[in-house]
Amino acid sequence: MFSAAVMKIGPSAHQAGLEGVRRGLNDLNRAANDIARNGTTQEPDAASLAESAVDLRTARNQVQASVRVIETENEVLGSLLDTRA
């Protein structure tokens, strides 16, 4: 019964963290491409550049938060295993 509860909790938190990292990296790549593309025009669009910079920061924060979810899940599972042993 104990291990069944861990199996149900662990993979979902891990999957959520991985999905968050994947989405954040995709958003980060998109924002970086927008910034690079904006820098190659004759007259860069300041508003678009600012929006892309905000998107870049938001994506970075999403990746960091998602990594923290994975780290926390690992810590909780480790504590549960230590308690069980």
N, CA, C and O atoms as a GROMACS GRO file, in nm:
protein
  340
    1MET      N    1   0.082  -0.119   0.000
    1MET     CA    2   0.000   0.000   0.000
    1MET      C    3   0.087   0.126   0.000
    1MET      O    4   0.059   0.219  -0.074
    2PHE      N    5   0.190   0.129   0.081
    2PHE     CA    6   0.282   0.244   0.086
    2PHE      C    7   0.345   0.270  -0.050
    2PHE      O    8   0.344   0.383  -0.099
    3SER      N    9   0.400   0.165  -0.113
    3SER     CA   10   0.467   0.184  -0.241
    3SER      C   11   0.370   0.224  -0.350
    3SER      O   12   0.408   0.296  -0.442
    4ALA      N   13   0.244   0.178  -0.344
    4ALA     CA   14   0.146   0.217  -0.444
    4ALA      C   15   0.119   0.367  -0.438
    4ALA      O   16   0.104   0.432  -0.542
    5ALA      N   17   0.114   0.423  -0.317
    5ALA     CA   18   0.092   0.566  -0.303
    5ALA      C   19   0.209   0.644  -0.359
    5ALA      O   20   0.190   0.747  -0.424
    6VAL      N   21   0.330   0.598  -0.334
    6VAL     CA   22   0.449   0.665  -0.387
    6VAL      C   23   0.450   0.658  -0.538
    6VAL      O   24   0.483   0.757  -0.605
    7MET      N   25   0.414   0.545  -0.594
    7MET     CA   26   0.414   0.530  -0.740
    7MET      C   27   0.312   0.624  -0.804
    7MET      O   28   0.337   0.675  -0.913
    8LYS      N   29   0.200   0.648  -0.740
    8LYS     CA   30   0.099   0.738  -0.796
    8LYS      C   31   0.143   0.883  -0.786
    8LYS      O   32   0.118   0.962  -0.878
    9ILE      N   33   0.208   0.920  -0.676
    9ILE     CA   34   0.249   1.059  -0.656
    9ILE      C   35   0.374   1.090  -0.738
    9ILE      O   36   0.378   1.192  -0.806
   10GLY      N   37   0.474   1.005  -0.732
   10GLY     CA   38   0.604   1.032  -0.793
   10GLY      C   39   0.600   1.062  -0.942
   10GLY      O   40   0.644   1.169  -0.984
   11PRO      N   41   0.548   0.971  -1.022
   11PRO     CA   42   0.552   0.994  -1.166
   11PRO      C   43   0.475   1.119  -1.210
   11PRO      O   44   0.517   1.186  -1.305
   12SER      N   45   0.364   1.151  -1.145
   12SER     CA   46   0.288   1.267  -1.190
   12SER      C   47   0.365   1.397  -1.162
   12SER      O   48   0.366   1.487  -1.246
   13ALA      N   49   0.429   1.408  -1.046
   13ALA     CA   50   0.509   1.527  -1.017
   13ALA      C   51   0.628   1.535  -1.111
   13ALA      O   52   0.662   1.642  -1.161
   14HIS      N   53   0.690   1.422  -1.134
   14HIS     CA   54   0.806   1.417  -1.224
   14HIS      C   55   0.765   1.456  -1.366
   14HIS      O   56   0.833   1.536  -1.431
   15GLN      N   57   0.654   1.400  -1.412
   15GLN     CA   58   0.606   1.432  -1.546
   15GLN      C   59   0.570   1.579  -1.558
   15GLN      O   60   0.600   1.642  -1.660
   16ALA      N   61   0.505   1.634  -1.456
   16ALA     CA   62   0.469   1.776  -1.459
   16ALA      C   63   0.595   1.863  -1.465
   16ALA      O   64   0.599   1.962  -1.538
   17GLY      N   65   0.696   1.826  -1.389
   17GLY     CA   66   0.822   1.901  -1.391
   17GLY      C   67   0.889   1.894  -1.527
   17GLY      O   68   0.935   1.996  -1.579
   18LEU      N   69   0.894   1.775  -1.583
   18LEU     CA   70   0.956   1.760  -1.715
   18LEU      C   71   0.880   1.835  -1.823
   18LEU      O   72   0.940   1.897  -1.910
   19GLU      N   73   0.748   1.830  -1.816
   19GLU     CA   74   0.667   1.902  -1.914
   19GLU      C   75   0.688   2.052  -1.900
   19GLU      O   76   0.694   2.124  -2.000
   20GLY      N   77   0.698   2.101  -1.776
   20GLY     CA   78   0.725   2.242  -1.754
   20GLY      C   79   0.860   2.285  -1.810
   20GLY      O   80   0.872   2.392  -1.868
   21VAL      N   81   0.961   2.200  -1.792
   21VAL     CA   82   1.094   2.229  -1.847
   21VAL      C   83   1.087   2.233  -1.999
   21VAL      O   84   1.140   2.324  -2.063
   22ARG      N   85   1.020   2.134  -2.057
   22ARG     CA   86   1.009   2.128  -2.204
   22ARG      C   87   0.939   2.253  -2.259
   22ARG      O   88   0.986   2.314  -2.355
   23ARG      N   89   0.828   2.290  -2.198
   23ARG     CA   90   0.754   2.409  -2.244
   23ARG      C   91   0.837   2.536  -2.225
   23ARG      O   92   0.840   2.623  -2.312
   24GLY      N   93   0.902   2.545  -2.110
   24GLY     CA   94   0.984   2.662  -2.084
   24GLY      C   95   1.098   2.676  -2.183
   24GLY      O   96   1.128   2.787  -2.228
   25LEU      N   97   1.163   2.565  -2.216
   25LEU     CA   98   1.272   2.569  -2.313
   25LEU      C   99   1.222   2.606  -2.452
   25LEU      O  100   1.289   2.680  -2.525
   26ASN      N  101   1.105   2.556  -2.488
   26ASN     CA  102   1.046   2.594  -2.618
   26ASN      C  103   1.015   2.744  -2.621
   26ASN      O  104   1.044   2.811  -2.720
   27ASP      N  105   0.957   2.795  -2.512
   27ASP     CA  106   0.926   2.939  -2.505
   27ASP      C  107   1.054   3.022  -2.505
   27ASP      O  108   1.060   3.128  -2.568
   28LEU      N  109   1.155   2.974  -2.434
   28LEU     CA  110   1.283   3.044  -2.430
   28LEU      C  111   1.345   3.052  -2.569
   28LEU      O  112   1.394   3.157  -2.610
   29ASN      N  113   1.341   2.942  -2.641
   29ASN     CA  114   1.396   2.938  -2.776
   29ASN      C  115   1.319   3.033  -2.869
   29ASN      O  116   1.379   3.103  -2.951
   30ARG      N  117   1.187   3.034  -2.856
   30ARG     CA  118   1.104   3.121  -2.940
   30ARG      C  119   1.136   3.268  -2.912
   30ARG      O  120   1.151   3.347  -3.005
   31ALA      N  121   1.146   3.304  -2.784
   31ALA     CA  122   1.175   3.444  -2.748
   31ALA      C  123   1.314   3.485  -2.795
   31ALA      O  124   1.333   3.596  -2.845
   32ALA      N  125   1.411   3.395  -2.781
   32ALA     CA  126   1.547   3.426  -2.826
   32ALA      C  127   1.551   3.444  -2.978
   32ALA      O  128   1.619   3.534  -3.028
   33ASN      N  129   1.478   3.361  -3.050
   33ASN     CA  130   1.470   3.376  -3.196
   33ASN      C  131   1.405   3.508  -3.235
   33ASN      O  132   1.448   3.574  -3.330
   34ASP      N  133   1.299   3.547  -3.162
   34ASP     CA  134   1.234   3.676  -3.189
   34ASP      C  135   1.330   3.792  -3.167
   34ASP      O  136   1.332   3.887  -3.246
   35ILE      N  137   1.408   3.784  -3.060
   35ILE     CA  138   1.505   3.890  -3.032
   35ILE      C  139   1.611   3.895  -3.142
   35ILE      O  140   1.645   4.003  -3.190
   36ALA      N  141   1.662   3.779  -3.182
   36ALA     CA  142   1.764   3.775  -3.287
   36ALA      C  143   1.708   3.827  -3.420
   36ALA      O  144   1.776   3.900  -3.492
   37ARG      N  145   1.585   3.788  -3.452
   37ARG     CA  146   1.523   3.831  -3.578
   37ARG      C  147   1.499   3.981  -3.575
   37ARG      O  148   1.517   4.048  -3.677
   38ASN      N  149   1.460   4.034  -3.462
   38ASN     CA  150   1.436   4.178  -3.448
   38ASN      C  151   1.566   4.256  -3.465
   38ASN      O  152   1.565   4.368  -3.516
   39GLY      N  153   1.676   4.198  -3.422
   39GLY     CA  154   1.805   4.265  -3.433
   39GLY      C  155   1.861   4.271  -3.574
   39GLY      O  156   1.958   4.343  -3.599
   40THR      N  157   1.801   4.197  -3.666
   40THR     CA  158   1.851   4.195  -3.803
   40THR      C  159   1.774   4.290  -3.894
   40THR      O  160   1.807   4.301  -4.013
   41THR      N  161   1.673   4.358  -3.842
   41THR     CA  162   1.595   4.450  -3.925
   41THR      C  163   1.661   4.587  -3.928
   41THR      O  164   1.743   4.619  -3.842
   42GLN      N  165   1.625   4.666  -4.027
   42GLN     CA  166   1.680   4.801  -4.039
   42GLN      C  167   1.642   4.888  -3.920
   42GLN      O  168   1.726   4.959  -3.864
   43GLU      N  169   1.516   4.880  -3.882
   43GLU     CA  170   1.468   4.958  -3.767
   43GLU      C  171   1.404   4.862  -3.667
   43GLU      O  172   1.288   4.824  -3.682
   44PRO      N  173   1.480   4.822  -3.564
   44PRO     CA  174   1.425   4.730  -3.464
   44PRO      C  175   1.301   4.789  -3.396
   44PRO      O  176   1.296   4.909  -3.367
   45ASP      N  177   1.204   4.705  -3.371
   45ASP     CA  178   1.081   4.744  -3.304
   45ASP      C  179   1.103   4.732  -3.153
   45ASP      O  180   1.112   4.622  -3.099
   46ALA      N  181   1.111   4.846  -3.086
   46ALA     CA  182   1.142   4.849  -2.942
   46ALA      C  183   1.035   4.777  -2.861
   46ALA      O  184   1.068   4.706  -2.765
   47ALA      N  185   0.910   4.793  -2.896
   47ALA     CA  186   0.802   4.728  -2.822
   47ALA      C  187   0.810   4.577  -2.836
   47ALA      O  188   0.792   4.504  -2.739
   48SER      N  189   0.836   4.531  -2.956
   48SER     CA  190   0.848   4.388  -2.980
   48SER      C  191   0.970   4.331  -2.908
   48SER      O  192   0.965   4.222  -2.853
   49LEU      N  193   1.077   4.406  -2.910
   49LEU     CA  194   1.199   4.364  -2.841
   49LEU      C  195   1.176   4.354  -2.690
   49LEU      O  196   1.221   4.259  -2.626
   50ALA      N  197   1.107   4.452  -2.635
   50ALA     CA  198   1.077   4.450  -2.491
   50ALA      C  199   0.986   4.332  -2.457
   50ALA      O  200   1.007   4.265  -2.356
   51GLU      N  201   0.886   4.306  -2.540
   51GLU     CA  202   0.796   4.193  -2.516
   51GLU      C  203   0.872   4.060  -2.521
   51GLU      O  204   0.849   3.971  -2.440
   52SER      N  205   0.962   4.049  -2.616
   52SER     CA  206   1.043   3.926  -2.628
   52SER      C  207   1.136   3.910  -2.508
   52SER      O  208   1.160   3.798  -2.462
   53ALA      N  209   1.189   4.021  -2.458
   53ALA     CA  210   1.276   4.014  -2.339
   53ALA      C  211   1.197   3.968  -2.217
   53ALA      O  212   1.247   3.889  -2.136
   54VAL      N  213   1.075   4.016  -2.204
   54VAL     CA  214   0.988   3.971  -2.094
   54VAL      C  215   0.956   3.823  -2.111
   54VAL      O  216   0.960   3.747  -2.014
   55ASP      N  217   0.925   3.781  -2.233
   55ASP     CA  218   0.897   3.640  -2.261
   55ASP      C  219   1.017   3.553  -2.227
   55ASP      O  220   1.002   3.443  -2.173
   56LEU      N  221   1.136   3.602  -2.259
   56LEU     CA  222   1.259   3.530  -2.229
   56LEU      C  223   1.275   3.509  -2.078
   56LEU      O  224   1.308   3.399  -2.034
   57ARG      N  225   1.252   3.614  -2.002
   57ARG     CA  226   1.263   3.606  -1.856
   57ARG      C  227   1.155   3.514  -1.798
   57ARG      O  228   1.183   3.435  -1.707
   58THR      N  229   1.035   3.523  -1.851
   58THR     CA  230   0.925   3.437  -1.805
   58THR      C  231   0.957   3.290  -1.831
   58THR      O  232   0.934   3.205  -1.745
   59ALA      N  233   1.009   3.262  -1.949
   59ALA     CA  234   1.045   3.123  -1.984
   59ALA      C  235   1.156   3.072  -1.892
   59ALA      O  236   1.152   2.956  -1.849
   60ARG      N  237   1.253   3.156  -1.863
   60ARG     CA  238   1.361   3.117  -1.771
   60ARG      C  239   1.304   3.082  -1.634
   60ARG      O  240   1.343   2.982  -1.573
   61ASN      N  241   1.212   3.165  -1.586
   61ASN     CA  242   1.151   3.140  -1.456
   61ASN      C  243   1.071   3.010  -1.457
   61ASN      O  244   1.070   2.937  -1.358
   62GLN      N  245   1.003   2.981  -1.568
   62GLN     CA  246   0.927   2.858  -1.578
   62GLN      C  247   1.019   2.737  -1.571
   62GLN      O  248   0.988   2.639  -1.503
   63VAL      N  249   1.130   2.743  -1.642
   63VAL     CA  250   1.226   2.631  -1.638
   63VAL      C  251   1.280   2.614  -1.496
   63VAL      O  252   1.287   2.501  -1.446
   64GLN      N  253   1.317   2.722  -1.431
   64GLN     CA  254   1.370   2.712  -1.295
   64GLN      C  255   1.267   2.655  -1.199
   64GLN      O  256   1.301   2.572  -1.114
   65ALA      N  257   1.142   2.698  -1.210
   65ALA     CA  258   1.037   2.647  -1.122
   65ALA      C  259   1.011   2.499  -1.148
   65ALA      O  260   0.989   2.422  -1.054
   66SER      N  261   1.013   2.460  -1.274
   66SER     CA  262   0.989   2.320  -1.308
   66SER      C  263   1.102   2.230  -1.261
   66SER      O  264   1.078   2.118  -1.218
   67VAL      N  265   1.223   2.279  -1.269
   67VAL     CA  266   1.337   2.204  -1.216
   67VAL      C  267   1.322   2.188  -1.066
   67VAL      O  268   1.352   2.082  -1.010
   68ARG      N  269   1.274   2.292  -1.000
   68ARG     CA  270   1.254   2.284  -0.854
   68ARG      C  271   1.147   2.181  -0.819
   68ARG      O  272   1.157   2.115  -0.716
   69VAL      N  273   1.044   2.167  -0.903
   69VAL     CA  274   0.941   2.065  -0.881
   69VAL      C  275   1.006   1.927  -0.883
   69VAL      O  276   0.978   1.843  -0.797
   70ILE      N  277   1.092   1.903  -0.981
   70ILE     CA  278   1.160   1.774  -0.993
   70ILE      C  279   1.251   1.751  -0.873
   70ILE      O  280   1.254   1.641  -0.817
   71GLU      N  281   1.325   1.854  -0.834
   71GLU     CA  282   1.414   1.840  -0.718
   71GLU      C  283   1.335   1.810  -0.590
   71GLU      O  284   1.375   1.725  -0.510
   72THR      N  285   1.224   1.879  -0.572
   72THR     CA  286   1.142   1.858  -0.454
   72THR      C  287   1.084   1.717  -0.454
   72THR      O  288   1.080   1.651  -0.350
   73GLU      N  289   1.039   1.673  -0.569
   73GLU     CA  290   0.985   1.537  -0.580
   73GLU      C  291   1.092   1.434  -0.542
   73GLU      O  292   1.063   1.337  -0.472
   74ASN      N  293   1.213   1.455  -0.588
   74ASN     CA  294   1.322   1.364  -0.554
   74ASN      C  295   1.351   1.365  -0.404
   74ASN      O  296   1.375   1.260  -0.344
   75GLU      N  297   1.348   1.484  -0.343
   75GLU     CA  298   1.372   1.496  -0.199
   75GLU      C  299   1.262   1.424  -0.120
   75GLU      O  300   1.291   1.354  -0.023
   76VAL      N  301   1.138   1.443  -0.161
   76VAL     CA  302   1.026   1.380  -0.090
   76VAL      C  303   1.034   1.229  -0.103
   76VAL      O  304   1.017   1.157  -0.004
   77LEU      N  305   1.060   1.180  -0.222
   77LEU     CA  306   1.072   1.036  -0.241
   77LEU      C  307   1.189   0.980  -0.160
   77LEU      O  308   1.179   0.871  -0.103
   78GLY      N  309   1.300   1.054  -0.157
   78GLY     CA  310   1.414   1.010  -0.077
   78GLY      C  311   1.380   1.003   0.071
   78GLY      O  312   1.419   0.909   0.140
   79SER      N  313   1.308   1.104   0.119
   79SER     CA  314   1.268   1.105   0.260
   79SER      C  315   1.172   0.989   0.290
   79SER      O  316   1.183   0.924   0.394
   80LEU      N  317   1.080   0.964   0.199
   80LEU     CA  318   0.987   0.853   0.218
   80LEU      C  319   1.061   0.719   0.222
   80LEU      O  320   1.030   0.632   0.303
   81LEU      N  321   1.158   0.705   0.134
   81LEU     CA  322   1.235   0.580   0.132
   81LEU      C  323   1.320   0.566   0.257
   81LEU      O  324   1.332   0.457   0.312
   82ASP      N  325   1.379   0.678   0.304
   82ASP     CA  326   1.457   0.673   0.428
   82ASP      C  327   1.368   0.638   0.546
   82ASP      O  328   1.409   0.561   0.634
   83THR      N  329   1.248   0.692   0.549
   83THR     CA  330   1.154   0.662   0.658
   83THR      C  331   1.112   0.516   0.653
   83THR      O  332   1.098   0.452   0.757
   84ARG      N  333   1.094   0.465   0.534
   84ARG     CA  334   1.051   0.327   0.515
   84ARG      C  335   1.163   0.229   0.554
   84ARG      O  336   1.134   0.120   0.602
   85ALA      N  337   1.288   0.266   0.534
   85ALA     CA  338   1.400   0.175   0.558
   85ALA      C  339   1.435   0.161   0.702
   85ALA      O  340   1.528   0.087   0.736
   0.00000   0.00000   0.00000
